[in-house]
Amino acid sequence: MMCRACNSPITEFFSLGQMPLVNSFLKKEEILGEEKFNLSVGFCSNCCLVQLMETVAPEKLFRDYIYFSSTSKFFLEHCRAIADELAARLKLNSDSLVVEIASNDGAQLSAFKDLNIKILGIDPAANIAKVANNKGIPTLPEFFNYELAQKLKAEGTQADLIFGANVLAHVPGITDFAQGVKTILKPGGTAVFEFPYLLGLLEKKFDTIYHEHVFYYSLLALRNLWQSVGLEVYDVEQTPMQGGSLKIFVAYPDAFAVSGNVDKLIDQELQAGFDKLTTYQAMSDKVQSLKNELIDLLAKLKSEGLSIAAYSAPAKGNILLNFFGINNNYLDFIVDKSGAKQGLYTPGTHLLVEPISKIDEAKPDYLLILCWNIADEIVNMPELAEYKKRGGKFIIPVPAIKII
């Protein structure tokens, strides 16, 4: 297997085996025909890029998507904060244009629109793009690439800000994508991308690995990538999103002074061995240890006659359930706030997704929080006040098991 960015050989260091598409929920009659695909990760020693060994066609993953970003209150607050911060920092106004790549249902663009800034969304999921357009968020139902960027530029589209949250990891043709960003970015503009940080893999946050995530980025790898198309990373921030993310600022060389944050984080990565294969090869034992610990806990609780439900069925949660082998032998049921998932079955484990009201009806003793990255929000939800009042407890499984 050759690196998708620099065409050098990559070496596998961790495998989840055959996995279902974790955002593809099933009707009962679809369970028997469910497809599974290899899910293994490798490292390129030349450009330091961590990536999947095999990919699934993007059309299969993203054309009909079930994740709506507006579902999480925490995420909507994050979107407003991002819009306020970037509008002030980049001096955006009513003459500015923000282009968001993988704009989903328009949650982030809505925040920019509220600031009277011009917006354009690009998202390949036709069902979600339709929802965004119906909300007054102009959205193209397309995959973003160099060809589309050339077309947009010919039509006069030049962005003061290109924004992408959790998209940079999803694009197999990443060099083509980066060239597209350069094509529609104004000479003085900035591209900002936020995505799960590679550090998480080394902290046992293995459940960020799924077929949609082709890449797992260090700043080392990203600096190499953007330099290859004639752009540079001029600033970087670490954020708490998705259990630990990076936010990078990319522009034409010399458009902005390069922040000391860039060299500082690069130095930290080199000290931590992000440029060495052996660093990643140590991951497997850590994840196996976490698996054994969680399975032992759930088995013990069940043997004591206690009931356990799972809260939420995000992609990361479905990876955990499948890789750890957690099914209806351990869980009494699973709930999710999203109406789009309710009444369907979880990928691989085939648990029927129930509405949150099921918690008050069934009164489980424990809730396994699969969206552990927003555990604080879940624990303090008004809908779970009665559950807590009854003495219900929460299990947070990643990166270390915690019961509250």
Secondary structure, 3 states (H helix, E strand, C coil): CECCCCCCEEEEEEEEEEEECCCCCECHHHCCCCCEEEEEEEEECCCCCEEECCCCCHHHHHCCCCCCHHHCHHHHHHHHHHHHHHHHHCCCCCCCEEEEECCCCCHHHHHHHCCCCEEEEECCCHHHHHHHHHCCCCEECCCCCHHHHHHHHHCCCCEEEEEEECCHHHCCCHHHHHHHHHHHEEEEEEEEEEEEECHHHHCCCHHHCCCCCCEEECHHHHHHHHHHCCCEEEEEEEECHHHCEEEEEEECCCCCCCCHHHHHHHHHHHHCCCCCHHHHHCHHHHHHHHHHHHHHHHHHHHHCCCCEEEECCCHHHHHHHHHHCCCCCCCCEEECCCCCCCCCECCCCCCEEECCHHHHHHCCCEEEECCHHHHHHHHCCHHHHHHHHCCCEEEECCCCCEEC
